[in-house]
Amino acid sequence: MFVRTLLVAAATALLALPALAANPKVEFDTTAGKIVVELNPAAAPKTVANFLDYVNAKHYDGTQFHRVIDGFMIQGGGFTADYKQKPTKAPVVNEAEQSSKAGLLNVPGTIAMARTSDPNSASSQFFINVNDNKSLNFRSPDPAGIGYTVFGKVVSGMDVVNKVAKAPTGAGGPFPRDVPVEKVIVNKAVVLSN
């Protein structure tokens, strides 16, 4: 009887493991609709931890998708609806090589960190690919080839992403182009319970 109880307990624990190991999901409730992304901490642990810190701190609430290029990507996470840049934490190290080797590439529906020409400058801004953007993938460890860290994928709401990507754009705030004429605001970003 004891052995049987022990086996049942062990089997139950094993069945529970996938739920514990599930990749976190974040929902963006935007003025254009909801987008849910599934993050991959095994492929980009520091990037995912950084992103979740911003989500949990409510950093993304009230920000806008300020750079939208149809056939390329939609970018957000750094500016309020009135174009004020939000303060950020220290940048996160670039994990493009690691995430690329894990199979995460800049293909339609993946989420990646935006950055400057400095490979290790990503902080809060992210983008969602709407095309196969091979030129953004890791190619070599030198600064020109290091690429952009992909850390997850859209699992719900790709229709919303594509709608945003096709929105008419123009100048807005400090940006001379690529800003949606009708602002797309993130009302709230939350981590979903598994």
N, C-alpha and C positions, 0 to 999 in steps of 0.2 A: 504494500500500500504506500509506504513512504517513498519507494523508488518511483512508483507511478506518479505520485504527487510532484516529486522532484522533476520528472520528465515533462509533465504538463507545464510546470512553472518555467522550465528552460525553454520549451517551445513557445510559450506565450511571450517570453522576453525576446526571443529571436524575431518573432512576428512584429514586435513593437519597434525593433531597430530601424526599419525603413522610415517610420514616422519621425523618429528622433533625428535621423540623418537627412531628412528632406531639406531641399534648398529653400531658403527664405523667399517669400514673394512680397512685392511691394505694389500697392495700388495707387496710381495717380488719378485722382478725381479732378478732371479738367473741365473747362467751359465747353470743350468740344466732345466730351465723353470720357469714359474710364479706360485706362491702360493699365494692365497688370504685367509686371516683369518678374521673371524667376531668376534669382541670382545664383552664381556658381562659386561658392567660397573655396572649393577645392582647386579651381583653376586660377583664381585671383583673390587670395585671402585678405591681403591688406586693402585692396581696392573695395571689396565687398564690405569689410569692416568700416572703412571710411564712409562709404555711401550710406550704410545703415546708421552711422552716427549722425549724419546730416538729416536723414529721415526722422529719426527719433527725437532730434532737437527741433523738429518742425521748420527746418531751414527752407524746405521747398514750398511750404504753404505760402501762397500769394506771389510766387514767382511766375514768370512767363516764358513761353518758348519764343526767344528773341531772335533766333536765326533759323530760317526755314528755307531749304533749297530742294525743290522738287527733283526727284531723280538722284538725290544724294543723301540728305539726312535732315532731322529736326533736332535743334539744340536748345537746352534750357538749363535751369538750376542756378543761375547767377544773378538775375536781375528781377526787381520787383515790377509790378504793373506800371509804375511811373518811372521806370528805367534807372532806378537807384541800384548800384551794385551792392550786393550783400557781403558783409565781412565773412571771411573763411578762416579755417584752421590752416595749419602748415600743410604743404602739398604732400601727396602720397607718392611713394616710389612707383615707377612705371613697371607693370607686370605683363607687358605685351608679349614678351618672349614666352613666358610660362603659360599664359592663357592661350596663346596661339598653338603651342605644343599640345595643349589639352583639347584642341579642336575648336576653340572659340575664335571665329574670324569675323571681320566686318562685312557681314552679309545681311540681306534684308531681315529686319526684326530683331537684330542684336542691339544691345545697349553697351556703350563704351564711354570712357572718360574723355572729355574735351581737355585740351591743354594748349599751351603756347609752343613756340619752337623748342623750348627746353623740355626734353622728354620726361623729366621728373617734376613737372609743374602742375599736374592735375590736382584740383581741390574739390569743388562742389559741382562744377558744370559737367553735364553728360550729353550724349547725343544718341539718337536711335536711328540706325541705318535703314534707308528705304531702297537701297541698291546694293549690288555686290561691289563694295569699295575696296578692291584689292590693294590699292595704293596706300591704304591706312593700316594694312597688316604688318606684323613684324617681318622684316627681311634680313636684318643683320644687327649686331650690337652697336654699330656706330650711330650717332645721333640722327642722321638722315634716314636710317633704315629701321629704327627701333619700333616705330608704329604706335598705335593707340590701343590701350588695354580694353579688350572686350571682357565684360564680367557677368553677362546674363543675356536673357532673351525675352521678347514679348510673348506671353502665353495667352493673352486675351486683350482685345482692343486694337489689333493691327489695322482694322478698318478706320479707327480714330486716328492712328498715326498717319495713314495714307491720306486721310481727309485733311489733316493739318499740313502735310507736305504739299498738297495741291492748292492750298489757300493762296489768294492773291497777296503779294508782298510789295513793300516799298521802303521808304525811309521811315525811321522811328527813333525818337530819342537821339542818342549819340551815333546811331548806326545809319549809314547812307543807303543801305539796301537790305533785302532779305528778311525784313521784319513783317510778320503778318499784319495786313491792313486791319483786320478784326483780331484784336489781341486774343491769344489762347493762354488762359491763366490756369495754373495749378491751384485749385481751391484747397486741396489737402493731399498729402502723401502719407500713407500709413503702411506699416508692416502687417500683413495678413497672418492670422493664426493658421497653422497647418492642420 
